[in-house]
Amino acid sequence: MRNASKRMGKKGTLTIPQHLRHELGLEGGTAVDLTPTGDGGLVIQKHRPTCNICHGTYEVVTFKGFQICRECFLGIREEVEKLG
C-alpha cells in the first residue's frame, strides 16, 4: 500500500486518492470515522457501528435509530424481565 500526501481544500474537503480508495474498498458514499491522535494526526477508517450504551463495536444493530450491541441488549432484556 502506497502512502499519499494531500492538501485540504479551502472548505475543509479532502479527497482520498483513487489508489487508496480501491485498495481499502472505499466507494462513493461510504461512511468513515475520523479520529484525532494525540500527536496532531488524524486516523480515517471505514465506519464501524458503535453501541450507544457501552461504545463497543461487536455485533451492533440499529433499532429505531438507536445502535445497540448484543451484550447491552441482553442486559436490558434481563432488567425488563425483572419488572414482570
Buried (B, 14 or more C-beta within 10 A) or exposed (E): EEEEEEEEEEEEEEEBEEEBBEEBEBEEEEEEEEEEEEEEEEEEEEEEBBBBBBEBEEEBEEEEEEBBBEBBBEBEEEEEEEEE
